[in-house]
Amino acid sequence: MADESLKKDPTWKYGRLQNDQDINTFVCGFCSKVIKGGVYRLKQHLVGGYRNATACRKCSDHVNEEIKDYTTKKKEIKEQRNLIVDIDVQDYGTEDEDEGSVGVNNIVTSSGSSLKKPRQKGPMDAFFTPNPETVVQNKKNDKEKQTSLNAAYKKETSFAPMIESIGQFVPRLKPPTYCELRVSCLKKELEATNELMRSHKAEWAKVGCTVMADEWTNRRNRTLINFLVNSLKGAMFIEYINASSYVKDGKKMFELLDNFVERIGEANVVQVVTDSASANVMAERLLKVKRPQLIWSPCAAHCLDLMLEDIDKISNIRKALKRGMEITNFIYVHPGLLNMMRRFTNQKKLVRLAKTRFATACITLSSIHHQKNNLRKMCTSDEWKDSKWSKKQ
């Protein structure tokens, strides 16, 4: 038999249980249809308009309105109970209240009835309220844990002014909405960026500038070109272009560089800097024919990489680099051996990343050379002889 507290819903008056031991199966009192899913599904059947239940054609209008009113009232009560009522601690000193006013512990629904909330703040809560700074710090720590942020952002120069600005507002400062971030805030940032570019453009027209095309490949193997303009005011990023389809086409690269120089202003550009790829060399020749006053300079980092690549083709050097990388890989793939190496080298590292692959190999070989005495001590120690790694070929 169903609990009497569950029968406060008026829907129970217009249906009956098919089995007294099963409260999930009802029989409609109007059309005798068997409804599975409890009183909630029977309610949908009587009211109609739900995808999960077929509407009852024989249900009268006054029953339909009665169930709708009950559902609406129940929803309002639930929403009111979820509201957080803020209470000023200073107001607790006054015992008298105006007649007709509703107490802070009462909630008035749309029907005029007053409902008492199960839990409200009292005068003693003022003595147990945590420090606002502690609350903010805890919320910030929770946010860092959720998003796995690196603590290095605290070193940013804008972090301290941001916290100070937030503290100048009332405790209920609302963050910008999703729409505000995408529209109004974005427009303000765009205006600030354009204002910053005005001073750079004035410098370009005064002393000239350098156009730089930085080509790189992302994780999706797409070739992107970053266009920057450098002057005495500093470097300014302008745009990036996906050049995967024509990065090896000299004529396309020429059109790309020519359009960008035209956009910056031919009178403002002194030189163009790109890497030494064959397509860029061809683009440089075509650009000099059209704009002979421009100077083309190859990227120094790319030139050094090509030089190291040519040096790597020498058999003795290639053999030494290969052995050095094999030693390094063998040490770093075995955590126990890596810890042993760090003890003998005073926590020094052998692998040091560089801008290019060939530079990384040369720097790693140089690190091995600097630590050769410590590495020899490790390989001649009893700890090495007793380890399993000394027996591997």
NORLIN-V879807 format. One record per pair of residues at least 24 apart in sequence whose ideal C-beta (glycine too) atoms are under 8 Angstrom apart, sorted by sequence separation. I is the first residue (numbers start at 0). J is the second residue. If there is no record, write none. Layout:
# NORLIN-V879807
i/j
I/J
I/J
This chain:
# NORLIN-V879807
i/j
14/38
42/66
46/70
82/106
206/230
222/246
269/293
270/294
271/295
272/296
273/297
274/298
30/55
203/228
206/231
265/290
268/293
269/294
270/295
271/296
272/297
273/298
29/55
30/56
80/106
252/278
256/282
260/286
270/296
272/298
275/301
344/370
347/373
11/38
14/41
30/57
79/106
203/230
251/278
252/279
255/282
265/292
274/301
275/302
10/38
13/41
27/55
29/57
30/58
42/70
202/230
214/242
249/277
253/281
265/293
345/373
29/58
79/108
199/228
202/231
247/276
249/278
252/281
253/282
257/286
344/373
8/38
29/59
91/121
202/232
247/277
248/278
249/279
252/282
256/286
260/290
275/305
343/373
344/374
10/41
14/45
91/122
199/230
224/255
247/278
249/280
250/281
343/374
10/42
13/45
76/108
84/116
214/246
246/278
249/281
250/282
253/285
257/289
5/38
75/108
86/119
199/232
226/259
249/282
253/286
257/290
260/293
343/376
344/377
8/42
75/109
80/114
86/120
88/122
198/232
199/233
340/374
343/377
10/45
79/114
84/119
228/263
250/285
72/108
80/116
84/120
88/124
199/235
249/285
324/360
327/363
72/109
80/117
88/125
323/360
340/377
343/380
72/110
76/114
339/377
131/170
196/235
324/363
320/360
323/363
324/364
327/367
320/361
323/364
326/367
339/382
212/256
320/364
323/367
339/383
13/58
319/364
210/256
311/357
212/259
339/386
307/355
13/62
210/259
308/357
311/360
210/260
304/354
307/357
336/386
304/355
307/358
335/386
303/355
336/388
210/263
304/357
335/388
300/354
304/358
307/361
208/263
300/355
303/358
333/388
9/65
10/66
9/66
210/268
208/267
209/268
212/271
214/273
329/388
9/69
203/263
204/264
207/267
208/268
209/269
210/270
211/271
212/272
214/274
8/69
203/264
207/268
208/269
209/270
210/271
211/272
212/273
204/266
207/269
209/271
210/272
211/273
214/276
204/267
209/272
203/267
212/279
